[in-house]
Amino acid sequence: MVHEHIDTVDALMAYYVAGSLPEPARVLVESHLEMKPDRRMLVRDLEFLAGEALEQTSETRLDDRDVRLARIFASATPTEPKSPPIASAKPGTFPRALRRLVGFDVDTVPWKTKLPGFKEYSVDIDGCEVSVMWIKPGRALPAHTHKGMELTLIIDGAFNDTRGRFGPGDISVADETIDHRPVAEKDRPCIAFSVLDAPIKLTGSFRQLIGDLIG
């Protein structure tokens, strides 16, 4: 996802401030900040620290200054990239940044049933597998670990695993050190948005795997 390893949400925020996240991961953080606006204080603090570090950086001489400026002014005006159409202009379950990325809201997602009680919409964007998931109440996903990074933002409902509970607005950061079996809470479906830069690897016993696949 990035050249360096991300193992905490705070580290993810630092890469967000640095502007080094791929687009789907940036959208995931934007959606998190929309759902939990109090987290913007951390982003402001990181931006302040980054600004201080920039001010303390030594000046570098710019060779051929006039030639470079002439090339900049002579270049074409950059155009804004077109975003996918937003399926619904009215407020919906999905945060605005997520609606712009996938082009749907929760009531118009073209879900595909992957397992009993588990639906998904997935697409590849910027080298990442981007997925929106719907998990029925009480449903367990098969135990797995990761060959790369997986970022998951909970949009509605919640799931629990060995690390604890993840509810609306929470981000799960998982990598090859995490072996987990997320279980949706029983009171409502869990809807989540995930970004992966490598496939998952199923783990656990054969008996448990069969039970989880059947649901």
Buried (B, 14 or more C-beta within 10 A) or exposed (E): BBEEEBBEBEBBBBBBBEEBBBBBBBBBBBBBBBBEEEBEEBBEEBBEEBEEEEEEEEEEEEEEEEEEEEEEEEEEEEEEEEEEEBBBEEEBBBBBBBBBBBBBBBEBBEBEEBBEBBBBBBBEBBEBBBBBBBBBEBBBBBBBBBBBBBBBBBBBBBBBBEEEEBEBBBBBBBBEEBBBBBBBBEEEBBBBBBBBBBEBEEBBEEEBBEEBBEB
